[in-house]
Amino acid sequence: MADFLHSSYHHPILRSWSNSATLSLVDSLVYPVFISENNDCDESIDPLPGQRRLGINKLKGVISSLISKGLKSVLLFGVLTSLEKDEQGSAASSDDNPVIKALPILREAFPNLLLICDVCLCAYTSHGHCGVFTSDGVIDPKESMQAIARVALAYAKAGAHVVAPSDMMDCRIKAIKDLLQDENMINRVAVMSYSAKFASSFYGPFRAAAQSAPSFGDRKAYQLPPMSRGLAIRATGRDVSEGADILMVKPGMAYLDIVRDIKNAFPHHPLAIYQVSGEYAMLYHAAQNSVFDLQTVVMETVGGMKRAGADIIITYFTPQILSWLEEVKD
Ligand SMILES: [Zn+2]
């Protein structure tokens, strides 16, 4: 595909992510936010202690207090309560999807906040998988990439600055870029690819948070085998060739060698790490049980991620890290 580059730097935070020499830890942080279909929802997520599902009426208060501490970017996930889930995940593109409802509200309330939307079908499909199946029960590559691209376009039209496909379906970056180009939005929306996402045991708490666990089987036919360095590099190279603006490795702590490999192989793309739900819960519970001090160990993990080559760190610890960095400043 032709090299459209404006998408990579159309927002001030995207520009900071391309300036790795001067990029601060505060500007590197992305906070994942779960948006419930229930507008007044404010409920704790038991497997992710300290995290909450929020309705659009509660979002502004929470995000506003984080922005006052330096928050620059959020990664949005939708959680359905009453919208019907079907085999194609049609609800993801619906105007009633809580993410689509939240985007214009957040754009208006926080004009400088970078809005990233996780793009996937699993929270919206009846089977809880990240793609669409053929009638004989295997992933349908063409239908899957087109369904993913339609969701990405719906988020882009609702106001997302960045769309972040997390499905690991083949060739969905090109499908998304093609659709954005058709709609003349290619310069206004960046694509952050979950380019090396492994079939990890660390995702358990997230699936409860987003209510996206598969109803049968697992995701090993599309997420990467945890021990495969070669597939991680190939998948990332494929996404680079299809026009991805930002790359990602997920999870973080068990994959820092892959982060360094990818930074070395693709030094000209901003690289994100997702410190996933299981990593968060593990550190949280260990600190609760006096195994170590939470602040010291979290700063060690994010420092290690930076050292490995990450420009961007997506973490549920973002609120605490912002507070800790404020204390250092005082
Ligand atoms: Zn998914």
py3Dmol code that shows the C-alpha trace and the ligand (Angstrom):
import py3Dmol

protein = """\
ATOM      1  CA  MET A   1       0.000   0.000   0.000  1.00  0.00           C
ATOM      2  CA  ALA A   2       1.112   3.573  -0.586  1.00  0.00           C
ATOM      3  CA  ASP A   3       2.861   5.192   2.342  1.00  0.00           C
ATOM      4  CA  PHE A   4       0.307   7.475   3.964  1.00  0.00           C
ATOM      5  CA  LEU A   5       2.132   8.967   6.947  1.00  0.00           C
ATOM      6  CA  HIS A   6      -0.016  11.844   8.222  1.00  0.00           C
ATOM      7  CA  SER A   7      -2.043   9.369  10.291  1.00  0.00           C
ATOM      8  CA  SER A   8       1.079   8.718  12.382  1.00  0.00           C
ATOM      9  CA  TYR A   9       1.397  12.315  13.598  1.00  0.00           C
ATOM     10  CA  HIS A  10      -1.946  14.066  13.310  1.00  0.00           C
ATOM     11  CA  HIS A  11      -2.272  14.554  17.107  1.00  0.00           C
ATOM     12  CA  PRO A  12       0.214  16.094  19.584  1.00  0.00           C
ATOM     13  CA  ILE A  13       0.518  12.870  21.600  1.00  0.00           C
ATOM     14  CA  LEU A  14       1.172  10.854  18.451  1.00  0.00           C
ATOM     15  CA  ARG A  15       3.947  13.337  17.655  1.00  0.00           C
ATOM     16  CA  SER A  16       5.441  12.867  21.125  1.00  0.00           C
ATOM     17  CA  TRP A  17       5.402   9.083  20.569  1.00  0.00           C
ATOM     18  CA  SER A  18       7.554   9.589  17.494  1.00  0.00           C
ATOM     19  CA  ASN A  19      10.134  11.602  19.444  1.00  0.00           C
ATOM     20  CA  SER A  20      11.616   8.812  21.503  1.00  0.00           C
ATOM     21  CA  ALA A  21      14.632  10.906  22.532  1.00  0.00           C
ATOM     22  CA  THR A  22      12.423  13.317  24.484  1.00  0.00           C
ATOM     23  CA  LEU A  23       9.447  11.100  25.334  1.00  0.00           C
ATOM     24  CA  SER A  24       8.605  11.227  29.063  1.00  0.00           C
ATOM     25  CA  LEU A  25       7.083   8.374  31.071  1.00  0.00           C
ATOM     26  CA  VAL A  26       3.937  10.465  31.681  1.00  0.00           C
ATOM     27  CA  ASP A  27       3.400  10.908  27.945  1.00  0.00           C
ATOM     28  CA  SER A  28       4.068   7.195  27.354  1.00  0.00           C
ATOM     29  CA  LEU A  29       1.194   6.011  29.527  1.00  0.00           C
ATOM     30  CA  VAL A  30      -2.145   4.823  28.159  1.00  0.00           C
ATOM     31  CA  TYR A  31      -4.991   3.965  30.535  1.00  0.00           C
ATOM     32  CA  PRO A  32      -7.459   1.204  29.541  1.00  0.00           C
ATOM     33  CA  VAL A  33     -11.067   2.163  30.324  1.00  0.00           C
ATOM     34  CA  PHE A  34     -14.079  -0.187  30.297  1.00  0.00           C
ATOM     35  CA  ILE A  35     -17.272   1.581  29.189  1.00  0.00           C
ATOM     36  CA  SER A  36     -20.530  -0.091  30.124  1.00  0.00           C
ATOM     37  CA  GLU A  37     -23.695   0.105  28.062  1.00  0.00           C
ATOM     38  CA  ASN A  38     -25.464   1.108  31.287  1.00  0.00           C
ATOM     39  CA  ASN A  39     -24.996   4.914  31.313  1.00  0.00           C
ATOM     40  CA  ASP A  40     -24.947   5.205  35.117  1.00  0.00           C
ATOM     41  CA  CYS A  41     -22.734   2.191  35.712  1.00  0.00           C
ATOM     42  CA  ASP A  42     -19.897   2.549  38.200  1.00  0.00           C
ATOM     43  CA  GLU A  43     -19.010  -0.941  39.346  1.00  0.00           C
ATOM     44  CA  SER A  44     -15.808  -2.525  40.512  1.00  0.00           C
ATOM     45  CA  ILE A  45     -14.274  -5.351  38.489  1.00  0.00           C
ATOM     46  CA  ASP A  46     -13.444  -8.072  41.011  1.00  0.00           C
ATOM     47  CA  PRO A  47     -10.647  -9.819  39.055  1.00  0.00           C
ATOM     48  CA  LEU A  48      -9.037  -6.395  38.436  1.00  0.00           C
ATOM     49  CA  PRO A  49      -9.070  -4.787  41.879  1.00  0.00           C
ATOM     50  CA  GLY A  50      -9.143  -0.993  41.708  1.00  0.00           C
ATOM     51  CA  GLN A  51     -10.510  -0.945  38.128  1.00  0.00           C
ATOM     52  CA  ARG A  52     -14.127  -0.070  37.321  1.00  0.00           C
ATOM     53  CA  ARG A  53     -16.685  -0.421  34.568  1.00  0.00           C
ATOM     54  CA  LEU A  54     -18.062   3.063  33.907  1.00  0.00           C
ATOM     55  CA  GLY A  55     -21.158   4.310  32.095  1.00  0.00           C
ATOM     56  CA  ILE A  56     -20.934   7.427  29.919  1.00  0.00           C
ATOM     57  CA  ASN A  57     -22.469   9.515  32.721  1.00  0.00           C
ATOM     58  CA  LYS A  58     -19.580   8.591  35.035  1.00  0.00           C
ATOM     59  CA  LEU A  59     -16.678   8.791  32.603  1.00  0.00           C
ATOM     60  CA  LYS A  60     -16.045  12.507  32.639  1.00  0.00           C
ATOM     61  CA  GLY A  61     -15.517  12.718  36.395  1.00  0.00           C
ATOM     62  CA  VAL A  62     -12.987   9.876  36.495  1.00  0.00           C
ATOM     63  CA  ILE A  63     -11.064  10.967  33.402  1.00  0.00           C
ATOM     64  CA  SER A  64     -11.035  14.623  34.397  1.00  0.00           C
ATOM     65  CA  SER A  65      -9.281  13.869  37.688  1.00  0.00           C
ATOM     66  CA  LEU A  66      -6.688  11.735  35.854  1.00  0.00           C
ATOM     67  CA  ILE A  67      -6.065  14.472  33.283  1.00  0.00           C
ATOM     68  CA  SER A  68      -5.311  16.851  36.149  1.00  0.00           C
ATOM     69  CA  LYS A  69      -2.506  14.416  37.090  1.00  0.00           C
ATOM     70  CA  GLY A  70      -1.133  14.310  33.537  1.00  0.00           C
ATOM     71  CA  LEU A  71      -3.140  11.618  31.722  1.00  0.00           C
ATOM     72  CA  LYS A  72      -2.723  12.005  27.942  1.00  0.00           C
ATOM     73  CA  SER A  73      -4.358   8.944  26.419  1.00  0.00           C
ATOM     74  CA  VAL A  74      -7.021   6.305  27.020  1.00  0.00           C
ATOM     75  CA  LEU A  75      -7.743   2.941  25.384  1.00  0.00           C
ATOM     76  CA  LEU A  76     -11.496   2.318  25.280  1.00  0.00           C
ATOM     77  CA  PHE A  77     -13.273  -1.040  25.582  1.00  0.00           C
ATOM     78  CA  GLY A  78     -17.037  -1.531  25.374  1.00  0.00           C
ATOM     79  CA  VAL A  79     -18.961  -3.806  27.725  1.00  0.00           C
ATOM     80  CA  LEU A  80     -22.445  -4.845  26.646  1.00  0.00           C
ATOM     81  CA  THR A  81     -25.317  -5.425  29.045  1.00  0.00           C
ATOM     82  CA  SER A  82     -28.439  -5.546  26.882  1.00  0.00           C
ATOM     83  CA  LEU A  83     -27.401  -5.120  23.219  1.00  0.00           C
ATOM     84  CA  GLU A  84     -27.786  -8.446  21.466  1.00  0.00           C
ATOM     85  CA  LYS A  85     -24.591 -10.298  20.572  1.00  0.00           C
ATOM     86  CA  ASP A  86     -24.711 -12.129  17.217  1.00  0.00           C
ATOM     87  CA  GLU A  87     -22.298 -14.343  15.282  1.00  0.00           C
ATOM     88  CA  GLN A  88     -20.905 -11.388  13.296  1.00  0.00           C
ATOM     89  CA  GLY A  89     -20.510  -8.988  16.231  1.00  0.00           C
ATOM     90  CA  SER A  90     -22.796  -6.445  14.541  1.00  0.00           C
ATOM     91  CA  ALA A  91     -23.383  -4.607  17.834  1.00  0.00           C
ATOM     92  CA  ALA A  92     -19.806  -3.287  17.684  1.00  0.00           C
ATOM     93  CA  SER A  93     -20.717  -0.940  14.797  1.00  0.00           C
ATOM     94  CA  SER A  94     -24.068   0.023  16.296  1.00  0.00           C
ATOM     95  CA  ASP A  95     -24.787   3.577  17.425  1.00  0.00           C
ATOM     96  CA  ASP A  96     -25.737   1.991  20.762  1.00  0.00           C
ATOM     97  CA  ASN A  97     -22.261   0.554  21.309  1.00  0.00           C
ATOM     98  CA  PRO A  98     -21.151   2.395  24.487  1.00  0.00           C
ATOM     99  CA  VAL A  99     -17.772   3.217  22.914  1.00  0.00           C
ATOM    100  CA  ILE A 100     -19.455   4.914  19.949  1.00  0.00           C
ATOM    101  CA  LYS A 101     -21.688   6.847  22.349  1.00  0.00           C
ATOM    102  CA  ALA A 102     -18.727   7.885  24.521  1.00  0.00           C
ATOM    103  CA  LEU A 103     -16.398   9.123  21.766  1.00  0.00           C
ATOM    104  CA  PRO A 104     -18.123  12.435  20.910  1.00  0.00           C
ATOM    105  CA  ILE A 105     -18.658  13.164  24.605  1.00  0.00           C
ATOM    106  CA  LEU A 106     -14.968  12.620  25.373  1.00  0.00           C
ATOM    107  CA  ARG A 107     -13.824  14.576  22.288  1.00  0.00           C
ATOM    108  CA  GLU A 108     -15.868  17.542  23.387  1.00  0.00           C
ATOM    109  CA  ALA A 109     -15.018  17.403  27.097  1.00  0.00           C
ATOM    110  CA  PHE A 110     -11.285  16.662  26.692  1.00  0.00           C
ATOM    111  CA  PRO A 111     -10.114  18.002  23.319  1.00  0.00           C
ATOM    112  CA  ASN A 112      -6.431  17.183  23.967  1.00  0.00           C
ATOM    113  CA  LEU A 113      -6.973  13.617  25.209  1.00  0.00           C
ATOM    114  CA  LEU A 114      -5.850  10.988  22.676  1.00  0.00           C
ATOM    115  CA  LEU A 115      -8.739   8.550  22.174  1.00  0.00           C
ATOM    116  CA  ILE A 116      -7.713   5.033  21.187  1.00  0.00           C
ATOM    117  CA  CYS A 117     -10.398   2.430  20.549  1.00  0.00           C
ATOM    118  CA  ASP A 118      -9.699  -1.238  20.916  1.00  0.00           C
ATOM    119  CA  VAL A 119     -11.174  -2.827  17.790  1.00  0.00           C
ATOM    120  CA  CYS A 120     -12.355  -6.390  18.195  1.00  0.00           C
ATOM    121  CA  LEU A 121     -15.441  -8.533  17.879  1.00  0.00           C
ATOM    122  CA  CYS A 122     -15.084 -10.776  20.942  1.00  0.00           C
ATOM    123  CA  ALA A 123     -17.067  -8.545  23.338  1.00  0.00           C
ATOM    124  CA  TYR A 124     -19.818  -8.290  20.699  1.00  0.00           C
ATOM    125  CA  THR A 125     -20.084 -11.819  19.248  1.00  0.00           C
ATOM    126  CA  SER A 126     -22.378 -14.511  20.641  1.00  0.00           C
ATOM    127  CA  HIS A 127     -19.477 -17.008  20.529  1.00  0.00           C
ATOM    128  CA  GLY A 128     -16.929 -14.618  22.121  1.00  0.00           C
ATOM    129  CA  HIS A 129     -14.305 -15.125  19.421  1.00  0.00           C
ATOM    130  CA  CYS A 130     -12.422 -12.292  17.705  1.00  0.00           C
ATOM    131  CA  GLY A 131     -13.459 -13.193  14.153  1.00  0.00           C
ATOM    132  CA  VAL A 132     -16.328 -14.528  12.069  1.00  0.00           C
ATOM    133  CA  PHE A 133     -16.742 -18.251  11.345  1.00  0.00           C
ATOM    134  CA  THR A 134     -17.550 -20.122   8.147  1.00  0.00           C
ATOM    135  CA  SER A 135     -20.541 -22.465   8.115  1.00  0.00           C
ATOM    136  CA  ASP A 136     -18.162 -25.351   8.796  1.00  0.00           C
ATOM    137  CA  GLY A 137     -16.868 -23.752  11.966  1.00  0.00           C
ATOM    138  CA  VAL A 138     -13.441 -22.326  11.141  1.00  0.00           C
ATOM    139  CA  ILE A 139     -12.366 -18.651  11.092  1.00  0.00           C
ATOM    140  CA  ASP A 140     -13.445 -16.987   7.837  1.00  0.00           C
ATOM    141  CA  PRO A 141     -10.452 -14.767   6.979  1.00  0.00           C
ATOM    142  CA  LYS A 142     -12.161 -12.514   4.454  1.00  0.00           C
ATOM    143  CA  GLU A 143     -15.359 -11.949   6.444  1.00  0.00           C
ATOM    144  CA  SER A 144     -13.335 -11.449   9.627  1.00  0.00           C
ATOM    145  CA  MET A 145     -11.048  -8.759   8.229  1.00  0.00           C
ATOM    146  CA  GLN A 146     -13.995  -6.948   6.647  1.00  0.00           C
ATOM    147  CA  ALA A 147     -16.043  -7.076   9.863  1.00  0.00           C
ATOM    148  CA  ILE A 148     -13.067  -5.735  11.841  1.00  0.00           C
ATOM    149  CA  ALA A 149     -12.551  -2.938   9.300  1.00  0.00           C
ATOM    150  CA  ARG A 150     -16.215  -1.912   9.557  1.00  0.00           C
ATOM    151  CA  VAL A 151     -15.900  -1.609  13.338  1.00  0.00           C
ATOM    152  CA  ALA A 152     -12.705   0.444  12.982  1.00  0.00           C
ATOM    153  CA  LEU A 153     -14.457   2.781  10.552  1.00  0.00           C
ATOM    154  CA  ALA A 154     -17.441   3.187  12.893  1.00  0.00           C
ATOM    155  CA  TYR A 155     -15.067   4.228  15.715  1.00  0.00           C
ATOM    156  CA  ALA A 156     -13.186   6.569  13.384  1.00  0.00           C
ATOM    157  CA  LYS A 157     -16.412   8.256  12.309  1.00  0.00           C
ATOM    158  CA  ALA A 158     -17.493   8.621  15.952  1.00  0.00           C
ATOM    159  CA  GLY A 159     -14.243  10.469  16.778  1.00  0.00           C
ATOM    160  CA  ALA A 160     -11.459   7.985  17.571  1.00  0.00           C
ATOM    161  CA  HIS A 161      -7.962   9.371  16.949  1.00  0.00           C
ATOM    162  CA  VAL A 162      -6.509   5.864  16.894  1.00  0.00           C
ATOM    163  CA  VAL A 163      -8.063   2.485  16.139  1.00  0.00           C
ATOM    164  CA  ALA A 164      -6.312  -0.526  17.646  1.00  0.00           C
ATOM    165  CA  PRO A 165      -7.250  -3.911  16.193  1.00  0.00           C
ATOM    166  CA  SER A 166      -6.578  -6.603  18.807  1.00  0.00           C
ATOM    167  CA  ASP A 167      -8.126  -9.569  16.992  1.00  0.00           C
ATOM    168  CA  MET A 168      -4.972 -11.007  15.336  1.00  0.00           C
ATOM    169  CA  MET A 169      -6.949 -11.856  12.185  1.00  0.00           C
ATOM    170  CA  ASP A 170      -4.731 -12.020   9.087  1.00  0.00           C
ATOM    171  CA  CYS A 171      -4.411  -8.854   7.001  1.00  0.00           C
ATOM    172  CA  ARG A 172      -6.882  -6.690   8.919  1.00  0.00           C
ATOM    173  CA  ILE A 173      -4.503  -3.706   8.936  1.00  0.00           C
ATOM    174  CA  LYS A 174      -4.753  -3.441   5.151  1.00  0.00           C
ATOM    175  CA  ALA A 175      -8.536  -3.885   5.274  1.00  0.00           C
ATOM    176  CA  ILE A 176      -8.823  -1.051   7.825  1.00  0.00           C
ATOM    177  CA  LYS A 177      -6.454   1.242   5.939  1.00  0.00           C
ATOM    178  CA  ASP A 178      -8.283   0.574   2.645  1.00  0.00           C
ATOM    179  CA  LEU A 179     -11.623   1.456   4.215  1.00  0.00           C
ATOM    180  CA  LEU A 180     -10.234   4.624   5.847  1.00  0.00           C
ATOM    181  CA  GLN A 181      -8.800   5.614   2.481  1.00  0.00           C
ATOM    182  CA  ASP A 182     -12.137   4.984   0.742  1.00  0.00           C
ATOM    183  CA  GLU A 183     -13.780   7.282   3.303  1.00  0.00           C
ATOM    184  CA  ASN A 184     -11.045   9.936   2.910  1.00  0.00           C
ATOM    185  CA  MET A 185     -10.108   9.573   6.604  1.00  0.00           C
ATOM    186  CA  ILE A 186      -6.682   8.006   6.111  1.00  0.00           C
ATOM    187  CA  ASN A 187      -4.849  11.108   7.403  1.00  0.00           C
ATOM    188  CA  ARG A 188      -6.986  11.578  10.527  1.00  0.00           C
ATOM    189  CA  VAL A 189      -6.921   8.147  12.142  1.00  0.00           C
ATOM    190  CA  ALA A 190      -3.850   6.184  13.193  1.00  0.00           C
ATOM    191  CA  VAL A 191      -3.832   2.405  13.322  1.00  0.00           C
ATOM    192  CA  MET A 192      -2.163   0.915  16.396  1.00  0.00           C
ATOM    193  CA  SER A 193      -1.780  -2.754  15.619  1.00  0.00           C
ATOM    194  CA  TYR A 194      -1.724  -5.375  18.325  1.00  0.00           C
ATOM    195  CA  SER A 195       0.966  -6.766  16.045  1.00  0.00           C
ATOM    196  CA  ALA A 196       2.518  -9.393  18.322  1.00  0.00           C
ATOM    197  CA  LYS A 197      -0.260 -10.593  20.592  1.00  0.00           C
ATOM    198  CA  PHE A 198       0.429 -13.944  22.170  1.00  0.00           C
ATOM    199  CA  ALA A 199      -2.066 -16.609  23.280  1.00  0.00           C
ATOM    200  CA  SER A 200      -1.211 -15.879  26.906  1.00  0.00           C
ATOM    201  CA  SER A 201      -2.448 -17.182  30.238  1.00  0.00           C
ATOM    202  CA  PHE A 202      -2.190 -13.620  31.573  1.00  0.00           C
ATOM    203  CA  TYR A 203      -5.487 -12.452  29.988  1.00  0.00           C
ATOM    204  CA  GLY A 204      -7.911 -14.119  32.411  1.00  0.00           C
ATOM    205  CA  PRO A 205      -9.031 -11.087  34.471  1.00  0.00           C
ATOM    206  CA  PHE A 206      -9.594  -8.983  31.322  1.00  0.00           C
ATOM    207  CA  ARG A 207     -12.061 -11.484  29.876  1.00  0.00           C
ATOM    208  CA  ALA A 208     -14.150 -11.180  33.013  1.00  0.00           C
ATOM    209  CA  ALA A 209     -13.869  -7.359  32.888  1.00  0.00           C
ATOM    210  CA  ALA A 210     -14.969  -7.087  29.239  1.00  0.00           C
ATOM    211  CA  GLN A 211     -17.211 -10.168  29.363  1.00  0.00           C
ATOM    212  CA  SER A 212     -15.434 -11.477  26.275  1.00  0.00           C
ATOM    213  CA  ALA A 213     -14.435 -15.057  27.132  1.00  0.00           C
ATOM    214  CA  PRO A 214     -14.942 -17.465  24.209  1.00  0.00           C
ATOM    215  CA  SER A 215     -17.953 -19.761  24.661  1.00  0.00           C
ATOM    216  CA  PHE A 216     -16.051 -22.662  23.102  1.00  0.00           C
ATOM    217  CA  GLY A 217     -12.447 -23.497  22.289  1.00  0.00           C
ATOM    218  CA  ASP A 218      -9.611 -21.009  22.670  1.00  0.00           C
ATOM    219  CA  ARG A 219      -7.791 -18.374  20.592  1.00  0.00           C
ATOM    220  CA  LYS A 220      -4.666 -20.362  19.770  1.00  0.00           C
ATOM    221  CA  ALA A 221      -5.533 -20.519  16.054  1.00  0.00           C
ATOM    222  CA  TYR A 222      -5.105 -16.753  15.729  1.00  0.00           C
ATOM    223  CA  GLN A 223      -3.141 -15.426  18.703  1.00  0.00           C
ATOM    224  CA  LEU A 224       0.580 -16.215  18.516  1.00  0.00           C
ATOM    225  CA  PRO A 225       2.157 -19.282  20.153  1.00  0.00           C
ATOM    226  CA  PRO A 226       3.957 -17.932  23.261  1.00  0.00           C
ATOM    227  CA  MET A 227       7.323 -19.470  22.359  1.00  0.00           C
ATOM    228  CA  SER A 228       7.405 -18.254  18.753  1.00  0.00           C
ATOM    229  CA  ARG A 229       9.901 -15.489  18.125  1.00  0.00           C
ATOM    230  CA  GLY A 230       9.706 -16.012  14.349  1.00  0.00           C
ATOM    231  CA  LEU A 231       5.944 -15.587  14.092  1.00  0.00           C
ATOM    232  CA  ALA A 232       6.101 -12.445  16.259  1.00  0.00           C
ATOM    233  CA  ILE A 233       8.589 -10.845  13.872  1.00  0.00           C
ATOM    234  CA  ARG A 234       6.686 -12.050  10.786  1.00  0.00           C
ATOM    235  CA  ALA A 235       3.304 -10.840  12.082  1.00  0.00           C
ATOM    236  CA  THR A 236       4.796  -7.441  12.935  1.00  0.00           C
ATOM    237  CA  GLY A 237       6.528  -7.175   9.553  1.00  0.00           C
ATOM    238  CA  ARG A 238       3.269  -8.019   7.818  1.00  0.00           C
ATOM    239  CA  ASP A 239       1.450  -5.271   9.733  1.00  0.00           C
ATOM    240  CA  VAL A 240       4.232  -2.774   8.958  1.00  0.00           C
ATOM    241  CA  SER A 241       3.954  -3.598   5.265  1.00  0.00           C
ATOM    242  CA  GLU A 242       0.179  -3.059   5.437  1.00  0.00           C
ATOM    243  CA  GLY A 243       0.622   0.424   6.871  1.00  0.00           C
ATOM    244  CA  ALA A 244       0.363   0.082  10.677  1.00  0.00           C
ATOM    245  CA  ASP A 245       1.307   3.389  12.339  1.00  0.00           C
ATOM    246  CA  ILE A 246       2.077   1.965  15.799  1.00  0.00           C
ATOM    247  CA  LEU A 247       3.153  -1.556  16.800  1.00  0.00           C
ATOM    248  CA  MET A 248       2.516  -3.497  19.986  1.00  0.00           C
ATOM    249  CA  VAL A 249       3.694  -6.471  21.994  1.00  0.00           C
ATOM    250  CA  LYS A 250       1.199  -8.054  24.400  1.00  0.00           C
ATOM    251  CA  PRO A 251       1.638  -9.167  27.191  1.00  0.00           C
ATOM    252  CA  GLY A 252       4.644  -7.301  28.597  1.00  0.00           C
ATOM    253  CA  MET A 253       6.778  -8.855  31.303  1.00  0.00           C
ATOM    254  CA  ALA A 254       7.187 -12.347  29.832  1.00  0.00           C
ATOM    255  CA  TYR A 255       7.910 -10.951  26.349  1.00  0.00           C
ATOM    256  CA  LEU A 256      10.558  -8.240  26.792  1.00  0.00           C
ATOM    257  CA  ASP A 257      12.971 -10.092  24.497  1.00  0.00           C
ATOM    258  CA  ILE A 258      10.349  -9.824  21.746  1.00  0.00           C
ATOM    259  CA  VAL A 259       9.985  -6.091  22.480  1.00  0.00           C
ATOM    260  CA  ARG A 260      13.712  -5.580  21.977  1.00  0.00           C
ATOM    261  CA  ASP A 261      13.739  -7.730  18.815  1.00  0.00           C
ATOM    262  CA  ILE A 262      10.856  -5.773  17.328  1.00  0.00           C
ATOM    263  CA  LYS A 263      12.364  -2.412  18.265  1.00  0.00           C
ATOM    264  CA  ASN A 264      15.588  -3.486  16.576  1.00  0.00           C
ATOM    265  CA  ALA A 265      13.802  -4.829  13.498  1.00  0.00           C
ATOM    266  CA  PHE A 266      11.392  -1.878  13.126  1.00  0.00           C
ATOM    267  CA  PRO A 267      13.119   1.087  14.801  1.00  0.00           C
ATOM    268  CA  HIS A 268      11.089   3.715  12.964  1.00  0.00           C
ATOM    269  CA  HIS A 269       7.670   2.790  14.381  1.00  0.00           C
ATOM    270  CA  PRO A 270       6.482   3.725  17.889  1.00  0.00           C
ATOM    271  CA  LEU A 271       6.197   0.501  19.882  1.00  0.00           C
ATOM    272  CA  ALA A 272       3.641  -0.130  22.615  1.00  0.00           C
ATOM    273  CA  ILE A 273       3.608  -2.717  25.377  1.00  0.00           C
ATOM    274  CA  TYR A 274       0.376  -3.840  27.008  1.00  0.00           C
ATOM    275  CA  GLN A 275       0.954  -4.719  30.672  1.00  0.00           C
ATOM    276  CA  VAL A 276      -2.069  -6.996  30.751  1.00  0.00           C
ATOM    277  CA  SER A 277      -4.690  -7.804  33.362  1.00  0.00           C
ATOM    278  CA  GLY A 278      -2.929 -10.887  34.754  1.00  0.00           C
ATOM    279  CA  GLU A 279       0.311  -8.952  35.196  1.00  0.00           C
ATOM    280  CA  TYR A 280      -1.598  -6.193  36.990  1.00  0.00           C
ATOM    281  CA  ALA A 281      -3.462  -8.623  39.246  1.00  0.00           C
ATOM    282  CA  MET A 282      -0.296 -10.577  40.036  1.00  0.00           C
ATOM    283  CA  LEU A 283       1.631  -7.474  41.133  1.00  0.00           C
ATOM    284  CA  TYR A 284      -1.378  -6.046  42.988  1.00  0.00           C
ATOM    285  CA  HIS A 285      -2.055  -9.206  44.998  1.00  0.00           C
ATOM    286  CA  ALA A 286       1.606  -9.867  45.745  1.00  0.00           C
ATOM    287  CA  ALA A 287       1.965  -6.318  47.115  1.00  0.00           C
ATOM    288  CA  GLN A 288      -1.240  -6.743  49.133  1.00  0.00           C
ATOM    289  CA  ASN A 289       0.372  -9.808  50.687  1.00  0.00           C
ATOM    290  CA  SER A 290       3.560  -7.888  51.556  1.00  0.00           C
ATOM    291  CA  VAL A 291       5.687  -9.740  49.027  1.00  0.00           C
ATOM    292  CA  PHE A 292       7.062  -6.361  47.909  1.00  0.00           C
ATOM    293  CA  ASP A 293       6.238  -2.664  47.794  1.00  0.00           C
ATOM    294  CA  LEU A 294       3.811  -1.908  44.957  1.00  0.00           C
ATOM    295  CA  GLN A 295       5.285   1.411  43.839  1.00  0.00           C
ATOM    296  CA  THR A 296       8.846   0.090  43.743  1.00  0.00           C
ATOM    297  CA  VAL A 297       7.946  -3.036  41.797  1.00  0.00           C
ATOM    298  CA  VAL A 298       5.601  -1.306  39.319  1.00  0.00           C
ATOM    299  CA  MET A 299       8.215   1.335  38.538  1.00  0.00           C
ATOM    300  CA  GLU A 300      10.758  -1.464  38.063  1.00  0.00           C
ATOM    301  CA  THR A 301       8.459  -3.233  35.582  1.00  0.00           C
ATOM    302  CA  VAL A 302       7.675  -0.127  33.529  1.00  0.00           C
ATOM    303  CA  GLY A 303      11.339   0.879  33.633  1.00  0.00           C
ATOM    304  CA  GLY A 304      12.213  -2.553  32.256  1.00  0.00           C
ATOM    305  CA  MET A 305       9.647  -2.111  29.490  1.00  0.00           C
ATOM    306  CA  LYS A 306      11.192   1.228  28.527  1.00  0.00           C
ATOM    307  CA  ARG A 307      14.674  -0.308  28.620  1.00  0.00           C
ATOM    308  CA  ALA A 308      13.494  -3.147  26.369  1.00  0.00           C
ATOM    309  CA  GLY A 309      12.391  -0.603  23.763  1.00  0.00           C
ATOM    310  CA  ALA A 310       8.767   0.331  24.461  1.00  0.00           C
ATOM    311  CA  ASP A 311       7.741   3.909  23.654  1.00  0.00           C
ATOM    312  CA  ILE A 312       4.172   3.470  24.878  1.00  0.00           C
ATOM    313  CA  ILE A 313       3.033   1.595  27.998  1.00  0.00           C
ATOM    314  CA  ILE A 314      -0.598   0.571  28.301  1.00  0.00           C
ATOM    315  CA  THR A 315      -1.210  -0.248  31.952  1.00  0.00           C
ATOM    316  CA  TYR A 316      -3.969  -0.430  34.550  1.00  0.00           C
ATOM    317  CA  PHE A 317      -1.435   1.107  36.955  1.00  0.00           C
ATOM    318  CA  THR A 318      -1.570   4.431  35.056  1.00  0.00           C
ATOM    319  CA  PRO A 319      -3.491   6.308  37.804  1.00  0.00           C
ATOM    320  CA  GLN A 320      -1.029   5.190  40.496  1.00  0.00           C
ATOM    321  CA  ILE A 321       2.027   5.915  38.332  1.00  0.00           C
ATOM    322  CA  LEU A 322       0.733   9.431  37.613  1.00  0.00           C
ATOM    323  CA  SER A 323       0.255  10.011  41.358  1.00  0.00           C
ATOM    324  CA  TRP A 324       3.696   8.635  42.201  1.00  0.00           C
ATOM    325  CA  LEU A 325       5.341  10.830  39.564  1.00  0.00           C
ATOM    326  CA  GLU A 326       3.474  13.853  40.962  1.00  0.00           C
ATOM    327  CA  GLU A 327       4.874  13.099  44.434  1.00  0.00           C
ATOM    328  CA  VAL A 328       8.411  12.959  43.027  1.00  0.00           C
ATOM    329  CA  LYS A 329       7.851  16.401  41.464  1.00  0.00           C
ATOM    330  CA  ASP A 330       6.571  17.961  44.728  1.00  0.00           C
TER     331      ASP A 330
END
"""
ligand_1 = """\
1
ZN
Zn -10.957 -10.120 20.697
"""
view = py3Dmol.view(width=600, height=400)
view.addModel(protein, "pdb")
view.setStyle({"model": 0}, {"cartoon": {"style": "trace"}})
view.addModel(ligand_1, "xyz")
view.setStyle({"model": 1}, {"stick": {}})
view.zoomTo()
view.show()
